[in-house]
Amino acid sequence: MKKSVLSALTLVTLSVIFLSSCKPTDEPTITDLSINFYPKVGNDALVYNQEYTVNGRKLKFTKAQFYVSAVRLSKAGPSSTPPEMPYALVQSLETNYDFGTVDAGTYSALEFEIGVDSLANHGDPTQWGATHPLYVNSLYASYWDWSQGYVFMKLEGYVDTSAATNGTASAGFAYHIGNDEMLRAVTISLNKTIEGSNAAIELNVDYAKLLEDVDLQTELQTHSIANEPLAIKIADKTQEAITLRP
């Protein structure tokens, strides 16, 4: 009899342990993430058609935009978390971009690419809905039909090309950066806790820094395949040009 009671108690104990171990773990807390890109020319806010001095020359922008892809937040170690929406078309008339939900937590870095990943870049551009950043018929979309790919970055405006640098910003420039080889990775150190109903990461984008290595008197155009060395100069400055906002 005593043996039967002990056996029954053992069975109950094991059942409790088993059931406890089978309880679902708590679902991770999620939060809405936005990334704010503030357009700058050096220390000044970028305003279209406003004159600035860049590389010693008068210059004004009429267009400044780029695509962002492969957005992910990294914790200490090899793990990374992509937000719900990993793409954005960043243009200088807007600062706030919604990347959907992401797991709340403390992250050590924000990583993304300037441009569009190869799979999406050469995929069917009509697959995206009207509200998607890669929708090719949106107001600011930039897509090359001839190369079947997105224009990763587009910088346009006017610059003073006079020898004495004392003229007016009247010579047009157009820097159109694209093709898979121009995709550039950017890493921003964070050490930031993402939590609450809405979370934001704020970044500065210095368009003067993007043009730092450009001879603005003579290097006025690139469409990447045409004048690839100039396109590389600009693409290679993206890591320096995008910084965490103080």
N, C-alpha and C positions, 0 to 999 in steps of 0.2 A: 504493500500500500504506500509506504513512504517513498519507495522507488518511483511509483507512478506519479505521485505529487511532484517530486523533484523533476521528473521528465516533463511534466506539464508546465512547470514554472520556467524551465529552460527553453521550452518551445515558445512560450509567450515572450520571454526576454529577447530571443532571436528574432521574433516577428517584429517587435518594436524597433529593434536596431535596423532591420531590413527596411521597414517602412520609413524610418527617419532618413535613411540614406537615399531613399528614392524620392524625397521631396524635391520639387523643382527649385533650382537656385534662383536667387533674386534676379530679375531682369535688369540689365544695365540702364542707368539713367541717361536719357538723351537730352540734347539741347539744340536749339536752332543756332546755326553759325552763319555769321556774315563776315566778309572781309572787305574792309574799306580801303580803296586805293586813292590816295590824294595826289593829283598831278602837280608837279613842281617844275620850276626852271631855276636850278640852284636853290636859293632860300625863298624864292617868290612862288606864289600860286600861279599855275598856268592858266591863262585866259586867252582864248583864241583871238588872233589879230592884235594882241598887245605886243609891243616891241620890248625885246630883252637884249642883253649883250651875252652872246655865247661864243666862246673862243675868240674874244676880241672883236666880234662883228655883230652888227645889229641884225636881229632875227625875230620873226614872228611865226607862230604856228597857226595853221588853219585846220589841221587834223592831227590827232595823236591817239593811237589806239593799238591794242594788242589782244591776242587770245591767251587764255590761261587754261591749262589742262593738267590732268594727273595730280590734282590737289590731294594732299594727305597730311595728317598730323602724326608726329612721331613721339613716342615715349622713350625713356631710357632703355637701351637695348635695341634689338632688331625689329620690334613690332611697330606697325604704323596703322592708322585708321583713316580710310577715305571718307569724306562727307557724302551725303546723299547725292549731291550734284557736284561732280568734279570739274566742270567747265565754267568759263565766264568769258564774255567779250568786254574787255575793259576799255572804255573810251572816256575822254577827258571832260565830258559834260555831266558825268555821273560819278559818284564815289562809292556808293553802297551796293554790294553784290551778295545775294542770298545763295548760300551753298547747301541749304537744307539742313537736315539733322545730322548730328554726330554724337558719339558716346561722350558723356561728360567725363572729365578727368584732368590730370595735370600733364601737359605735353611739353616736351623739350624743344621741338622744332616744327616749323611749318615748311613743307616742301611742295613745290609745284614746278611746272614747266611753262616757259613762254613759247607759245605755239600750240599746235594740235598734234596729239600722238598719231603715229603712222597709220594705225588701224582706222581711226576716225577721219584722218586727213585724206585717205584714199578710198573711203567707203562711199556709199550712196548719199549725197548731201540732201536728198529729198526725204530721207528717213526721219528727220527731226521735226518735231512739232513746232508750231509758230512761236511758242514761248521759250524754246530751247536756245541756248547761246549759239549753237552751231547751225541754226536755221538760216539758210542762205538768202532768204528774201526779206530778212529783217532790215530795219532802217540803216544799221551800221555794219551789216555783214560784209565780209570781203573775201571773195572766192575767185580763183583763177580757173575759168573753164578750160583754157588751153593746156593747163598742166594738171587739171583735176585735183586741186588742192587749195587749202586756205592760205590767205596772206596773213602770216603770223603777226606781223607788226607793220603798221602803216604810219609814217611820219611825213607830213607835207606842210609847206609854208613858203616863206620868202626870206631872203637873206641879202645883206649888202656884200657884193663881191668886188667892190672897188679896191684897187691896189693899196690905197692909203687908208682903207677902212673908215672913210669919212663920208660915204655915200648914203643911199637909202636902201632899206630892205625891200628890194623890188625884183630880184632874180628868184625864180621859182626853184624849189627843191622838192624831190619826191623820193623817199626811201621806203621801198616795199620789200619786206623781208619774208621769205617763205621757203618751202621745200624741206624735206625731212632733215637735211644736214644742218639746218639753221635752228632746230629745236634746242633750247638751252634750259638747263636745270637751275633752279634757284632754291637756296636753303636759307631760312630765316630762323635764327636762334630765338626761342621763346621763353621757356621756363614759366609757362602761364597755365593757370587753372581755368578750364572751360566748363562753365556750369551756369545754372539758372535758366530762365525761360528763353532768354536771348543772350548770345555771346558774340563779341566782335573782336577781330584782330585788325589793327590799323597800320597801314603801310604807306610810306612815301615813295613816289615814283619820280625820279629826277631825270627829265628828258634832256637837260643839258649834259648830264653825265653820259647818256647814250651817244651823244655826238662828240664826246671829248676827243676822240682820235680822228675825227673827220676834218679834212681840209675844206672849210666852208666856202672858199673862193673857187675851187675847181671841182670838188667832188659833190655834185649836185643831184645825181640820179643813180639808183640801182633798183632793178627788179629781180635781184638775186642771181638768176642765171646770167642776165646781162649785168656785168660789173659785180661778180661774186666777191672779190676781195673787199669791196666797200661794205657789202651786206654782212660779211663776217666781222668786220670792225665793229659794227653797231650791235650785232647779236652778242658778241663777246663781252659787252659792257653791261648786260642785264643784271648779273649778280651784284655788281657795284651800284647800279642805279636804283635798285629796289631795296629799301631798308625799313626796319621797324620804326614806326612813328614814336618819338619820345613822349 
